[in-house]
């Protein structure tokens, strides 16, 4: 059984990860 998990977030957040549907790259630009 795993006793420890390391999570490393190395990318900046754009706030779009909270959207219910994916946002296309074209719409982001």
CHARMM-style PDB file with segment names, atoms N, HN, CA, C and O in Angstrom:
ATOM      1  N   UNK     1       0.841  -1.181   0.000  1.00  0.00      PROA
ATOM      2  CA  UNK     1       0.000   0.000   0.000  1.00  0.00      PROA
ATOM      3  C   UNK     1       0.890   1.251   0.000  1.00  0.00      PROA
ATOM      4  O   UNK     1       1.882   1.327   0.726  1.00  0.00      PROA
ATOM      5  N   UNK     2       0.515   2.210  -0.819  1.00  0.00      PROA
ATOM      6  HN  UNK     2      -0.290   2.148  -1.409  1.00  0.00      PROA
ATOM      7  CA  UNK     2       1.264   3.465  -0.910  1.00  0.00      PROA
ATOM      8  C   UNK     2       0.992   4.300   0.343  1.00  0.00      PROA
ATOM      9  O   UNK     2      -0.158   4.494   0.738  1.00  0.00      PROA
ATOM     10  N   UNK     3       2.055   4.781   0.949  1.00  0.00      PROA
ATOM     11  HN  UNK     3       2.988   4.623   0.628  1.00  0.00      PROA
ATOM     12  CA  UNK     3       1.913   5.580   2.168  1.00  0.00      PROA
ATOM     13  C   UNK     3       2.076   7.077   1.909  1.00  0.00      PROA
ATOM     14  O   UNK     3       1.673   7.900   2.732  1.00  0.00      PROA
ATOM     15  N   UNK     4       2.660   7.424   0.780  1.00  0.00      PROA
ATOM     16  HN  UNK     4       2.988   6.756   0.112  1.00  0.00      PROA
ATOM     17  CA  UNK     4       2.912   8.837   0.511  1.00  0.00      PROA
ATOM     18  C   UNK     4       2.772   9.097  -0.984  1.00  0.00      PROA
ATOM     19  O   UNK     4       3.238   8.304  -1.803  1.00  0.00      PROA
ATOM     20  N   UNK     5       2.136  10.197  -1.335  1.00  0.00      PROA
ATOM     21  HN  UNK     5       1.757  10.840  -0.670  1.00  0.00      PROA
ATOM     22  CA  UNK     5       1.987  10.615  -2.727  1.00  0.00      PROA
ATOM     23  C   UNK     5       2.489  12.046  -2.829  1.00  0.00      PROA
ATOM     24  O   UNK     5       2.079  12.909  -2.052  1.00  0.00      PROA
ATOM     25  N   UNK     6       3.375  12.298  -3.783  1.00  0.00      PROA
ATOM     26  HN  UNK     6       3.708  11.597  -4.413  1.00  0.00      PROA
ATOM     27  CA  UNK     6       3.857  13.656  -4.045  1.00  0.00      PROA
ATOM     28  C   UNK     6       3.178  14.186  -5.296  1.00  0.00      PROA
ATOM     29  O   UNK     6       3.180  13.519  -6.331  1.00  0.00      PROA
ATOM     30  N   UNK     7       2.602  15.372  -5.214  1.00  0.00      PROA
ATOM     31  HN  UNK     7       2.601  15.913  -4.373  1.00  0.00      PROA
ATOM     32  CA  UNK     7       1.973  16.020  -6.360  1.00  0.00      PROA
ATOM     33  C   UNK     7       2.730  17.312  -6.618  1.00  0.00      PROA
ATOM     34  O   UNK     7       2.905  18.131  -5.716  1.00  0.00      PROA
ATOM     35  N   UNK     8       3.174  17.488  -7.852  1.00  0.00      PROA
ATOM     36  HN  UNK     8       3.031  16.823  -8.585  1.00  0.00      PROA
ATOM     37  CA  UNK     8       3.931  18.673  -8.228  1.00  0.00      PROA
ATOM     38  C   UNK     8       3.249  19.330  -9.418  1.00  0.00      PROA
ATOM     39  O   UNK     8       3.161  18.733 -10.491  1.00  0.00      PROA
ATOM     40  N   UNK     9       2.770  20.541  -9.239  1.00  0.00      PROA
ATOM     41  HN  UNK     9       2.842  21.026  -8.367  1.00  0.00      PROA
ATOM     42  CA  UNK     9       2.112  21.295 -10.302  1.00  0.00      PROA
ATOM     43  C   UNK     9       3.140  22.262 -10.869  1.00  0.00      PROA
ATOM     44  O   UNK     9       3.603  23.159 -10.164  1.00  0.00      PROA
ATOM     45  N   UNK    10       3.503  22.089 -12.141  1.00  0.00      PROA
ATOM     46  HN  UNK    10       3.127  21.361 -12.714  1.00  0.00      PROA
ATOM     47  CA  UNK    10       4.575  22.889 -12.721  1.00  0.00      PROA
ATOM     48  C   UNK    10       4.098  23.826 -13.829  1.00  0.00      PROA
ATOM     49  O   UNK    10       4.914  24.448 -14.508  1.00  0.00      PROA
ATOM     50  N   UNK    11       2.791  23.930 -14.013  1.00  0.00      PROA
ATOM     51  HN  UNK    11       2.127  23.425 -13.461  1.00  0.00      PROA
ATOM     52  CA  UNK    11       2.276  24.794 -15.075  1.00  0.00      PROA
ATOM     53  C   UNK    11       1.425  25.911 -14.472  1.00  0.00      PROA
ATOM     54  O   UNK    11       0.748  25.696 -13.467  1.00  0.00      PROA
ATOM     55  N   UNK    12       1.454  27.086 -15.067  1.00  0.00      PROA
ATOM     56  HN  UNK    12       2.005  27.260 -15.884  1.00  0.00      PROA
ATOM     57  CA  UNK    12       0.602  28.162 -14.570  1.00  0.00      PROA
ATOM     58  C   UNK    12      -0.871  27.864 -14.851  1.00  0.00      PROA
ATOM     59  O   UNK    12      -1.194  27.199 -15.835  1.00  0.00      PROA
ATOM     60  N   UNK    13      -1.734  28.340 -14.016  1.00  0.00      PROA
ATOM     61  HN  UNK    13      -1.472  28.880 -13.217  1.00  0.00      PROA
ATOM     62  CA  UNK    13      -3.177  28.148 -14.196  1.00  0.00      PROA
ATOM     63  C   UNK    13      -3.744  29.318 -14.985  1.00  0.00      PROA
ATOM     64  O   UNK    13      -3.368  30.470 -14.765  1.00  0.00      PROA
ATOM     65  N   UNK    14      -4.663  29.010 -15.916  1.00  0.00      PROA
ATOM     66  HN  UNK    14      -4.969  28.075 -16.095  1.00  0.00      PROA
ATOM     67  CA  UNK    14      -5.291  30.079 -16.691  1.00  0.00      PROA
ATOM     68  C   UNK    14      -6.728  30.324 -16.237  1.00  0.00      PROA
ATOM     69  O   UNK    14      -7.405  31.197 -16.779  1.00  0.00      PROA
ATOM     70  N   UNK    15      -7.200  29.562 -15.250  1.00  0.00      PROA
ATOM     71  HN  UNK    15      -6.650  28.852 -14.810  1.00  0.00      PROA
ATOM     72  CA  UNK    15      -8.563  29.720 -14.757  1.00  0.00      PROA
ATOM     73  C   UNK    15      -9.579  28.952 -15.575  1.00  0.00      PROA
ATOM     74  O   UNK    15     -10.732  28.820 -15.164  1.00  0.00      PROA
ATOM     75  N   UNK    16      -9.166  28.439 -16.736  1.00  0.00      PROA
ATOM     76  HN  UNK    16      -8.230  28.547 -17.070  1.00  0.00      PROA
ATOM     77  CA  UNK    16     -10.104  27.755 -17.624  1.00  0.00      PROA
ATOM     78  C   UNK    16     -10.310  26.298 -17.242  1.00  0.00      PROA
ATOM     79  O   UNK    16     -11.185  25.643 -17.809  1.00  0.00      PROA
ATOM     80  N   UNK    17      -9.534  25.767 -16.298  1.00  0.00      PROA
ATOM     81  HN  UNK    17      -8.824  26.299 -15.837  1.00  0.00      PROA
ATOM     82  CA  UNK    17      -9.720  24.388 -15.874  1.00  0.00      PROA
ATOM     83  C   UNK    17     -11.044  24.222 -15.128  1.00  0.00      PROA
ATOM     84  O   UNK    17     -11.483  23.094 -14.902  1.00  0.00      PROA
ATOM     85  N   UNK    18     -11.686  25.324 -14.743  1.00  0.00      PROA
ATOM     86  HN  UNK    18     -11.329  26.241 -14.927  1.00  0.00      PROA
ATOM     87  CA  UNK    18     -12.967  25.259 -14.033  1.00  0.00      PROA
ATOM     88  C   UNK    18     -14.163  25.287 -14.974  1.00  0.00      PROA
ATOM     89  O   UNK    18     -15.299  25.128 -14.527  1.00  0.00      PROA
ATOM     90  N   UNK    19     -13.928  25.488 -16.277  1.00  0.00      PROA
ATOM     91  HN  UNK    19     -13.006  25.617 -16.640  1.00  0.00      PROA
ATOM     92  CA  UNK    19     -15.018  25.517 -17.248  1.00  0.00      PROA
ATOM     93  C   UNK    19     -15.594  24.117 -17.431  1.00  0.00      PROA
ATOM     94  O   UNK    19     -14.856  23.133 -17.398  1.00  0.00      PROA
ATOM     95  N   UNK    20     -16.907  24.025 -17.623  1.00  0.00      PROA
ATOM     96  HN  UNK    20     -17.507  24.824 -17.649  1.00  0.00      PROA
ATOM     97  CA  UNK    20     -17.553  22.715 -17.772  1.00  0.00      PROA
ATOM     98  C   UNK    20     -17.269  22.076 -19.127  1.00  0.00      PROA
ATOM     99  O   UNK    20     -17.320  20.853 -19.256  1.00  0.00      PROA
ATOM    100  N   UNK    21     -16.970  22.894 -20.141  1.00  0.00      PROA
ATOM    101  HN  UNK    21     -16.929  23.887 -20.036  1.00  0.00      PROA
ATOM    102  CA  UNK    21     -16.611  22.370 -21.460  1.00  0.00      PROA
ATOM    103  C   UNK    21     -15.236  22.902 -21.837  1.00  0.00      PROA
ATOM    104  O   UNK    21     -14.877  24.014 -21.451  1.00  0.00      PROA
ATOM    105  N   UNK    22     -14.463  22.122 -22.587  1.00  0.00      PROA
ATOM    106  HN  UNK    22     -14.755  21.218 -22.901  1.00  0.00      PROA
ATOM    107  CA  UNK    22     -13.131  22.582 -22.998  1.00  0.00      PROA
ATOM    108  C   UNK    22     -13.213  23.854 -23.846  1.00  0.00      PROA
ATOM    109  O   UNK    22     -14.134  24.010 -24.648  1.00  0.00      PROA
ATOM    110  N   UNK    23     -12.264  24.746 -23.670  1.00  0.00      PROA
ATOM    111  HN  UNK    23     -11.516  24.619 -23.018  1.00  0.00      PROA
ATOM    112  CA  UNK    23     -12.183  25.988 -24.443  1.00  0.00      PROA
ATOM    113  C   UNK    23     -11.081  25.808 -25.475  1.00  0.00      PROA
ATOM    114  O   UNK    23      -9.950  25.462 -25.132  1.00  0.00      PROA
ATOM    115  N   UNK    24     -11.411  26.043 -26.734  1.00  0.00      PROA
ATOM    116  HN  UNK    24     -12.329  26.324 -27.013  1.00  0.00      PROA
ATOM    117  CA  UNK    24     -10.430  25.844 -27.799  1.00  0.00      PROA
ATOM    118  C   UNK    24      -9.310  26.874 -27.707  1.00  0.00      PROA
ATOM    119  O   UNK    24      -9.483  27.952 -27.139  1.00  0.00      PROA
ATOM    120  N   UNK    25      -8.178  26.527 -28.268  1.00  0.00      PROA
ATOM    121  HN  UNK    25      -8.037  25.652 -28.730  1.00  0.00      PROA
ATOM    122  CA  UNK    25      -7.036  27.441 -28.275  1.00  0.00      PROA
ATOM    123  C   UNK    25      -7.391  28.724 -29.006  1.00  0.00      PROA
ATOM    124  O   UNK    25      -6.991  29.807 -28.579  1.00  0.00      PROA
ATOM    125  N   UNK    26      -8.131  28.620 -30.096  1.00  0.00      PROA
ATOM    126  HN  UNK    26      -8.455  27.740 -30.442  1.00  0.00      PROA
ATOM    127  CA  UNK    26      -8.521  29.797 -30.871  1.00  0.00      PROA
ATOM    128  C   UNK    26      -9.368  30.751 -30.024  1.00  0.00      PROA
ATOM    129  O   UNK    26      -9.203  31.968 -30.108  1.00  0.00      PROA
ATOM    130  N   UNK    27     -10.269  30.205 -29.214  1.00  0.00      PROA
ATOM    131  HN  UNK    27     -10.403  29.216 -29.145  1.00  0.00      PROA
ATOM    132  CA  UNK    27     -11.091  31.056 -28.349  1.00  0.00      PROA
ATOM    133  C   UNK    27     -10.270  31.706 -27.241  1.00  0.00      PROA
ATOM    134  O   UNK    27     -10.618  32.788 -26.768  1.00  0.00      PROA
ATOM    135  N   UNK    28      -9.191  31.062 -26.826  1.00  0.00      PROA
ATOM    136  HN  UNK    28      -8.909  30.183 -27.210  1.00  0.00      PROA
ATOM    137  CA  UNK    28      -8.347  31.607 -25.771  1.00  0.00      PROA
ATOM    138  C   UNK    28      -7.521  32.786 -26.259  1.00  0.00      PROA
ATOM    139  O   UNK    28      -7.169  33.669 -25.477  1.00  0.00      PROA
ATOM    140  N   UNK    29      -7.210  32.802 -27.560  1.00  0.00      PROA
ATOM    141  HN  UNK    29      -7.497  32.085 -28.195  1.00  0.00      PROA
ATOM    142  CA  UNK    29      -6.322  33.832 -28.120  1.00  0.00      PROA
ATOM    143  C   UNK    29      -7.045  35.109 -28.406  1.00  0.00      PROA
ATOM    144  OT1 UNK    29      -6.438  36.070 -28.879  1.00  0.00      PROA
TER     145      UNK     29
END
